[in-house]
């Protein structure tokens, strides 16, 4: 065990050094020379101080992301090889003879342990965002959200753990298929209830106070056949200086939502472009395309997890303190494999998402026909969030579900030139 623990610590440390070298030393900043001075060049819409802060904040944030992603895998691995997971299962078995309660107790202790050990990293992220004036929350308000996160995730995941292990015990060879089939209605249910049950736990939502602007947004929504009677405003200024807007939910629970920071910092024309972009996702059924893609990947992923768990328990069961896939103590191994496969598939998922975002951008520009407002809205989004306009390639591949601001401004600029040339 000591050999494996020492080796994993060494590999994690080496990985961290490589990430540091790539982000802080190897990767360049700025835009390609031909585009210097263009509207996509951050030096044309950011001050020198904003440029410096953007580079610092983005690099630190990217570094934290890449080093914390495998941290949970490492932590779960340690929980397995030290026998902590087996000990937790023994504690849960003492509490009740009912499997559902045993599962709930086991997952509570696992969640609590991971949350406590990960808390310093989460706190560091909060402190960094606070120091760069992105986060505006007080520590107590941030802690409140962290506690809500813990209990919401615990409640949802406990249901998943109970059902998952009931399926594994009942259908050991085909559990992955039945788990996937059940995930379809479960995912749709979550999307339906999220706007009305989950989101209000974190923020206050209320109808947009600017009725004139609401009328214009609803006019665009009506043109797009979106069944919305109100535009909702959310008080995100209590938490952040970043900007955002979105369309959430499905069916009768669909909601058009604007952050109050967006209302405070953008002009009416810029807001209308952003809202038209969000409506473009609805019109082009990107939500349902995303669900279909998720379901396809999850079916393949669950099958691969099934095969890998069987193989790893057979080969390394004594090291991991796991006797069978049917045991609750094997759940950390399930989470490790799920995390690794999710990270490995993120370049593909992000590529599809970036294509959808570009399509929504083009839909919005056709709806509003205002290139200047579109470009200035992206520039302001970059300034408000200290976003890196042209990030390193690996950051874009693994982190960006949207095209980079450099790409978005550039193709909007090119679109405007084509429109001017055709007149």
N, C-alpha and C positions, 0 to 999 in steps of 0.2 A: 504493500500500500504506500509506504513512504517513497519508494522509487517513482510510482505513478504520480504522486502528489508533487514531488520535486520537479519531475519532468513537465507536468502541466503548468506549474508556476513559471518555469524557465521559458516555455513556449509562449505563454501569455505576455511575459516581460519582453521577449524578442519581438512579438507582434506589435506591442505598444511602441517600441523603438522605431520599427518600420513605418508605422502610421505617423509618428512624430516627424520622421525624416521626410516623408512624402508631403505632408501638409505644411510644415514650417520651413523646410529647406528646399526641397525639389520643385514644388509647384510654384509657378509664376502667377502674377496677378495682372489686372488690367485687361484691356481688349486688344485684339490684333491691330497692328499699325494702320491698315487701310481704313479702320473705323474710328480712329482717334478723332475727337472733335465732333462726331456724329451724335445724334440724340440717344444712341445706345451706349455712349461713353459716359461712365458715372462722373467723370471730372467736369462734365457740362451741366450736371444738375445736383451735384453734391459739393459741399465745401471741403476744403482740405482736411479739416478735423473729422467730418463725417466719413470721408474716404478712409482715413486711418482707423477710426472706430469700427467701420464696417469690415475692414480686413481683419482686424484683431478679433472682433466678436465672432465672425463667421468661422475663422480658423479654429478658435477655441471650441466653439460649438460643434464643429465637425469632428475635432479630435475626441471630444467627450463621447460623441455618438459612436464612433468606430471602436473606442476602447471599452465602452460599456455594453455594447451588443454581446460580445462573447463573455462578459463578466458573469452574467446570469447562468450561462452554460457551465462555466467553471464552478460557480457556486453550487449548482445542482449536482455536478459531478462529485464535488467534495461531500455533499450531503449523502450521496450514495455510498462512496467508498469508505466513509467513516462509520457507516452503520446508523447514521442519524435517521434516515428515512425508515429503516426497519424498526428503530426504537419508537418512532412516531406511530407506526402501524400497530405496534404492541400497545401503546397508550390508548389508541382509538378502540382497539378490541376490548379493552377493560371497561370502557365507558358504556357500551351497549352491545346487545347481541343482534341488533338490527343493522344490516349492512349500510343502509342510507345514512344513519346517524354516525356509524363508524367512518364513512367517507367524509362526512361534513367535519368531524373532529380532526381527522387526519389532514385534510386540506387547510383547515384553519391554522394548525401549527406550522404547516409548510409555508403558507402565505405569510404568516406573522414573522417567521424566521427570515425569509427572503426580504421582506419589507424592512425589517430592522437592520439587516446587514447592508442593504442597498440605500438606506436612508442618507448616509453621509454623501453619497454620489448625487442623490436627488437634491439635497440641500446645497451642494456646490453649484449645481446647475441653476438653482433659484438665485443664489448669491451673485453669480456671474450675470444673469439677465438683469438683476436689480442694479448692479454696478454700471451697466451700460444703458440704464434707463429704458429698457424694453419692458420689463416687469414693473408694475406699479403697486402690486399687492403688498400688504403688510405680512409679516411672518405668520401672524395668527390666522389671517385669511387664507394664506397659502396652505397652512397646516389643516385648516378646515376642508379645503379641496382634496388634500392628500387622504384625509380620513374618509371622505365620501368616496373617493376612488377605491380605497381599500375595500370598503363594505359593498359597493356596487359590483366590483370585480369578484369579490368573494362569493356574493350571492349568485351571480351568473355562472361562475366557474364551478361552484359546488353542484349546481344542477347538472352541468356538463360531466363532472367527475362521476357522479352517481349513475347517470345514464350510461356513460362510456364503460364503466366497469361492470355494470349489470350486463351490457352487451358482450363484453369480453368473457365473462363467466358463463354466459348462456350460449354464445356462438363464437367460440375461440378462433375458428378458422375464417369466419365471415363478418366479424364484428366491425371491421373497417367500412364495409359496404353499408351495413345497417346504420352505422353512425353517420355516414355521409347522407343517407336518405333522410334521417331525422334532422340533420343540420339545415336542410332546405326550408322547411316551415319555421324552424327556430330563427334562422337569419331574417326571414321576411317579417316575422313577428317583432323582432328587435328593431328593425327599420321602421315599422309602423308605430311602435310605442315610444321610440327614442325622443321625438320632438315634444311629446306631451307628458312623459313620465320621467325620463332620465335627464335630459338637458335642463329642465327647470330646477333640478337639484343643485346645479352649479351657478346659474345666473337667473336674473329676472327678465322675463320677456313681456313686452307690452306693445300694442299697436303703434305704428310709426306716428309720432306727434306732428310731423310736417305733412299735413293732409294734401297739400298741393303736389309735393313730391310723390306721395303714396299713389295719388291718382295717375301720375305719369308712369310710374312703375307698373301699376296694375293694367294700364293701357297696353304696355309692351307684353305683359303676361297674357292678356286677353288675345292679343295677336298671335301669341305662341300657343294658345289653347291650354294654358296652365290654370287649373281650377283653384284660384286663390282669391279670397275676398279681402284679405288684409296683408300688409307688409309689417313684419315684426321688427322691433328694435330691441337690442340687448345691451345692457350696461357693462360692456367690456372695458371701459376706461378705468374701472376700479381695479383691473387686473393687468392691463397691458397698454402700450402705446402703439402696438402693431394694428394693422387694418385688415378687415375681412368682410365678406358677405357670402351667403350661400343659400341654396335651396335644399331643404332636407325633408326626409320622410317620404312615404309613398301613399298613393290613393288619397283618401279624404284627409289624411294627416299631413299632407304636403305643406311646407311652410317656406315663405320667402323671408330671410333674416338678414338684417344689416347690423353690424357692430356700430355703436355710437361713435367710436373713434373714426370710423369711415365717414360718418355723417359730419363730424366736426372738421375733418382735414381735407376732404375732397369737395370739388365743385359739383353742382347738380349734373352737369354734362358727364363728368367723370363717373359719378355714381350710377347714372343711367347706363353707361357702357359696361360697368362691372356687373350690374344686375342683368343686363342683356346676355353677358357671358354666362352667368349662372343659369339663366333660363335656357341657354343653348344646350347645356347638359341635359335638361329635362326634355327638350324637343327632340334631341338626337338619341334619347333613351340610353344615355351613358350609365345611369344608375343600374339599369337592368343588364346592360352589357357587362358592367363591373361585377354584378352578382353572378352572371353566367360564367365569367372568367374565374371568379373566386371558387365557384362550385367545381369547375373542371380541375383546377389546380388542387383543391382540397381532396377530391376523389383520388387523384394520382398520389398526393402526399400521404394520405392515410394508408393507402396500400403499401407505399414504400416504408412508412413507419412500422407497419405490421411486420414486414419482412426483416427490417433491420433490428427491431426489438427481439424477434425470435433468434436471429443470428447472434446478436451481441449477448443475450442471456445465455445462449448455449456456449459461447466462447469465453465470456468474461463474467458469468453469473456469480462466481465465488468472489471476485474482486468487487463487483458492484453490490454484493449482498442481496442478490435477487435470485429466487428459485424458479419463478414462473411469471409469465406476462399477466397472469390472473391476479397477482398480488398488488395491493395498493402501493407497496413500497417501490414498485416499478414506475410509478407515475412521473418522478423526476426524469427518468430516461425518456419517457414519452415527450416531456416538455423540451428536453435538450434537442431531440431529433426534430420536433416541430419547429423550434427556433432556428436551427441550422438550415432546414429546408426552406423556411420562410425567407431567411436572409439570402439564400442562394437563388431563390426565384424572384427576388425583388428587382433585379435589372430588367427582367422580362415584363413584370407587372408595371414597373415605372415607365417603360417604353410605351406600353399601351396607353397608360394614363397621360403621358405627355402628348401623344397623338390626339387624344380626346380633348385635352386642354387647348391645343392649337385650333382644333375644329371649333371649339366654343368661342375662342377669340375671333375667328373669322366670321362666325355667325353673328357675334355682337357688333362687329364693324359693319356688317351688311345691314343690321337692324338700326343702328344709330347713325351710320354714315358720318362719323366724326373722328378722323384719325388723330387730330391734335389732342382731343380729350382722352383717347385710348392710350396714346404714348405718355401723356403727362400723368395719367392714373398709375401706370406702371412705375414711372419715375418716383412718384410720391410713395408708392408701396415700398419701394426699395429704401427710400430715405427713412420712412417711419420704422421699418423693421431692421434697419442696418443690414439689409440683405446683400449678399455678394452677387454682383451683376453677372460675372463670368467665372463660375467656380471651377476648381480642378475637375478633370474628367471622371475620376473615380467617385467624387462627391456627387456629381450629376447622375452617374449610372446607378449608384446605390441609394441616394437620398431624394432625388428630385422627381416628384410626381407631376411637376409642371415644367415646361420649357424654362430655361434660364431667362432672366430679365433681358439679358443681351439678345437672345434669340427672339424673344417676344417683341421687343421694341424694333428690332431689325426687320422682321417680316411685316410688321405694321407700317413701318416707314416705306418699305418696298411696295406694299399695297397702295399706300397713298400716292407714290410716284406713278404707279400704273394707272390709277384713277385719273390723275392730273394729265397724263399723256394721252388718255383716251378721250378727253374732253375736246 
